[in-house]
Amino acid sequence: MKYKTRYDLSHITSVDALRREQAIVKGRIKDRESELRLKMYEIPAELAAAGANSMIPKIFRGKITNGILNGGKKLINGFLVPQDQSNQNLLTNTIKSRGVFDILKKGFNIWRGRK
């Protein structure tokens, strides 16, 4: 994803051309914002995978562990990434999916023997 840093604006000679260029730039900004918004949903899964990867000894790292970590990332992203991409943000989606993490936490505590 390489973006131009310099634009040739010599074609803008009228107010109408300026309005068209403004609409193009607004559309480009909107596209980049949506890409960034989707990338924000991937951060928790990347953090979890990096933490798990740091606990695995180097001798055991390989195709199988990478496959497991990628599967874990997809699972976490499945909980956090909204199904309908419109009109949702990270905060509301995280609040809705918080119940899943509470269930997992309680199950882990029961497994460890704590109440």
C-alpha positions in Angstrom: 0.0 0.0 0.0 2.1 2.8 -1.3 0.6 6.3 -1.5 1.8 9.2 -3.5 3.2 12.0 -1.4 3.1 14.6 -4.1 0.2 15.5 -6.3 0.2 17.5 -9.6 -2.7 20.0 -9.1 -2.0 21.9 -12.3 -5.2 20.6 -13.8 -7.4 22.5 -11.4 -8.3 25.7 -13.3 -11.9 26.3 -12.2 -14.1 26.0 -9.1 -15.8 22.9 -10.5 -12.4 21.2 -11.0 -11.5 22.1 -7.4 -14.8 20.6 -6.2 -14.2 17.4 -8.1 -10.7 17.1 -6.8 -12.0 17.8 -3.2 -14.5 14.9 -3.6 -11.7 12.6 -4.8 -9.5 13.5 -1.9 -12.4 13.0 0.6 -13.1 9.6 -0.9 -9.5 8.6 -0.7 -9.4 9.7 3.0 -12.5 7.8 3.7 -11.0 4.6 2.2 -7.8 5.0 4.2 -9.8 5.5 7.4 -11.8 2.3 6.8 -8.6 0.4 6.2 -7.1 1.8 9.4 -10.3 1.0 11.3 -10.1 -2.7 10.2 -6.4 -2.8 11.2 -7.3 -1.6 14.7 -9.5 -4.7 15.1 -6.5 -6.9 14.5 -4.3 -5.5 17.2 -5.6 -7.6 20.1 -5.1 -10.9 18.2 -1.5 -9.8 17.2 -0.7 -9.0 20.8 -2.0 -12.3 22.0 0.0 -14.2 19.3 3.1 -12.2 20.1 2.7 -13.0 23.8 2.1 -16.7 23.2 5.0 -16.8 20.7 7.4 -15.4 23.3 6.4 -18.2 25.8 7.2 -21.0 23.3 10.8 -22.1 23.4 12.7 -21.5 20.1 13.3 -25.3 19.7 9.5 -25.9 19.3 8.8 -23.1 16.9 7.9 -24.2 13.4 5.1 -24.8 11.0 2.8 -26.4 13.5 3.1 -23.7 16.2 2.7 -21.0 13.5 -0.4 -22.7 12.3 -1.8 -22.8 15.9 -0.9 -19.1 16.5 -2.6 -18.1 13.2 -5.6 -20.1 14.1 -5.7 -18.4 17.5 -5.4 -15.0 15.8 -8.4 -15.9 13.5 -10.4 -17.0 16.5 -9.8 -13.8 18.4 -10.4 -11.7 15.3 -13.7 -13.6 14.9 -14.8 -12.3 18.3 -13.7 -8.7 17.8 -14.2 -7.9 14.1 -17.8 -6.8 13.5 -19.8 -8.8 11.0 -21.4 -5.7 9.5 -18.6 -3.2 8.8 -20.9 -0.2 8.8 -21.8 1.9 11.8 -19.7 0.0 14.3 -16.6 1.0 16.1 -14.0 -0.8 18.2 -15.5 0.4 21.5 -19.1 -0.8 21.0 -17.9 -4.1 19.5 -15.5 -4.7 22.4 -18.3 -4.0 24.9 -20.6 -6.5 23.1 -18.0 -9.2 23.0 -16.9 -8.7 26.6 -19.3 -11.4 27.7 -17.3 -14.0 25.7 -14.1 -13.1 27.5 -15.8 -13.1 30.9 -17.0 -16.7 30.1 -13.5 -17.7 29.1 -12.1 -16.2 32.2 -14.6 -17.9 34.5 -13.9 -21.2 32.8 -10.2 -20.8 33.2 -10.6 -20.0 36.9 -12.8 -23.1 37.4 -10.2 -25.2 35.6 -7.5 -23.8 37.9 -9.6 -24.6 40.9 -10.4 -21.0 42.0 -13.9 -19.6 42.4 
